[in-house]
């Protein structure tokens, strides 16, 4: 498994500059295309699962984090406050407090619960410069986060739903976790909330893991300060484990923010907050995808989805027209023209691109393309429109594979267009 930093450089996905600062990577157009595809997938999957999206600011007053408990339990990881007109503002270390405030922006009825609020938004962590590098240790993080405000009775269903959403996303991204971890408090006073709440929340998460038949290990000292969590662990190129996705049960923050809903009895009750992330941070997710696939992303995530290869200069107009058609269909395509070398050299250059559309004289005359798949399979020439419709359908459905099984795929020894 290659290192994501090396792959990111070679493939031109992201970079850093000392003038911007360590741990503050920028995304180049190809990296931004991957990130955009991933973010849009997550938003669509969340919408389908009943989440509503919000935007909240990256700054908040120090008091906000004093109430949430971040200031007391997490300030070592936070940027120092900025003084402004007698107030102190901080870059947020998480999205939870903002979402709690959004929840209490008006009164809530039990009929609204479970209320699922999601956001793909930035947060900041004051990592020391000595440990920074690539996309896995960064100071600016784009977090895929959501908070489900629900009754105690709804927690198990919501935690299960979140784990199922995570499972579907991993299948689409074609990655697997190395383990599920039930993260519990360890020694030391950094864990807030009453012991009884911890036991209750832990029991709920354990029940969900067992109901889903997911093997898990327990990790003492790995919990969030406000509650236990299920962590979905992945391994990097060096075998180091990290948490990509998470589901957490929190009784503490609803208490601290005095959240309430009006129950069927007409009285005010305290909701529970389930924190969950499907792909974790976008940075960590892309780093893991890069390493897991060696840069050969599933078609829907690939920076470039279709490489158009005219056999010679004569087929250039048809190649340009095909690339333009791809763009109209929302597919990312580029022409690898004859000036870039022999057809074989261009096929090698485009080896990470899922689809290579080869156009020789015969295909050009007939409005066809001969499609090569990244894994070496070749399809007999067929109408260009039909090929693009199939590619678009697979990418649109977030399929992790290159082609649906069928009899039209020839072996690796198929004829190259332009040969006879
Ligand atoms: Zn949260």
Boltz pocket constraint, residues with backbone or C-beta under 6 A from the ligand:
constraints:
  - pocket:
      binder: B
      contacts: [[A, 94], [A, 95], [A, 96], [A, 145], [A, 146], [A, 147], [A, 275], [A, 276]]
      max_distance: 6.0
